Amino acid sequence: MTEQQPSSARFTGDANPYGGGDPYADHRTADFPFTRYADLADRQLGAAVIAANDEFFAHRENLLLPGPAEFDPERFGHKGKVMDGWETRRRRGASAEHPWPSADDHDWALVRLGAPGVVHGIVVDTAHFRGNYPQAVSVEGTSVPGSPSPEDLLADDVKWTTLVPRTEVGGHAANGFAVDVEQRITHLRVNQHPDGGIARLRVHGEVVPDPRWLSVLGTFDVVALENGGHVEDASNRFYSSPTNTIQPGRSHKMDDGWETRRRRDRGNDWIRYQLVARSEIRAIEIDTAYLKGNSAGWASVSVRDGSDGDWLEALPRTRLQPDTNHRFVLTAPVVGTHARVDIYPDGGISRLRLFGALTQEGAAALTARHRELGG
């Protein structure tokens, strides 16, 4: 069973060699509060590891794979042990008299976030790297518009901001770092000092969209994660995350949506969202893709204007069908800053879409925040 520590825990040093059985039994981790925010480096959002100076033993792309890293003690390739992560070769010094790496030697990887935003915390997980993890890591962030190449990002005129200073880490551990930098970030530079392996990288934060792009679109999904919407709270997260309901695209399997445990009372389950900004909603989609014997029986959607406003029912309680995308055109637009979907009595939905446009006040607020964060 994974060893859970307080959120302030710092892990250093080797883990014990693998002794058989569950490879995660002695994995060290903690309850990091910032993980309530979405992962801005999620491949589903379009994140990618676009370059690395070295990936001799294991490919850089493994850093962003979904789910925990896997470990097969019997799997070896022609370069050595096959690891599920990013692993570089061992660095050496300049001569036999000085065989050790210099203090500044390090390996690096460039990560494009799937959605630009404010980073609140980073997890550098060295799962299964027990004696071959980096001694320390550091992470820098930058904001570069458009689609820069690795060469563009490595140019001398690009300004990088330290998000995680050089910090010692531990092997076979989820090393978490809270970040307190109020800046819109588009790309990261992940450094491991001097070399070694990292299994997974998670970058938790708030999406900050480009208001010019949204204004050109006109009508768009005002609750979508990639546009700046986010989940504030939910009644139940037993089987899967409510944030899945605002991920891009349609669900591709059952756990790519939101599913609650079976209720044994007379209540119902719900998710509360904050929209990208104050918006006028004109149409709603509720998708139950891949939820066949466990989809919600009925659903309703409510909207409120402001954190203390009253909830206004935009879609009354409506029967849902399993594995079906339901579309509803509202008889009149509804204006608000927050939304809530209620499902009855339990079960799940895969996606919620709220189509509309920013109000004048919403567009102004979004533009101001984008400017404040250096966008």
Salt bridges, closest charged atoms under 4 A:
ASP26 OD2 - ARG130 NH1 2.84
ASP26 OD1 - HIS172 NE2 3.19
ASP54 OD2 - ARG89 NE 2.65
GLU55 OE1 - HIS59 ND1 3.93
GLU55 OE2 - ARG60 NH1 2.67
GLU61 OE2 - ARG60 NH2 3.78
ASP84 OD2 - ARG200 NH2 2.88
ASP107 OD1 - ARG91 NH2 2.92
ASP125 OD1 - HIS27 NE2 3.04
GLU140 OE1 - ARG189 NE 2.96
GLU206 OE2 - HIS120 NE2 2.74
ASP210 OD1 - ARG212 NE 3.13
ASP221 OD2 - ARG353 NH1 3.52
GLU232 OE1 - ARG272 NE 2.85
GLU232 OE2 - HIS338 NE2 3.34
ASP233 OD1 - ARG237 NH2 3.95
ASP255 OD1 - LYS253 NZ 2.64
ASP256 OD2 - ARG351 NH2 3.16
ASP265 OD1 - ARG263 NE 2.92
ASP269 OD1 - ARG263 NH1 2.62
GLU280 OE1 - ARG282 NH2 3.24
GLU285 OE2 - ARG327 NE 2.79
ASP287 OD2 - ARG250 NE 2.74
ASP305 OD2 - ARG278 NH2 2.71
ASP342 OD1 - ARG340 NE 2.82
GLU361 OE1 - ARG278 NH1 3.24
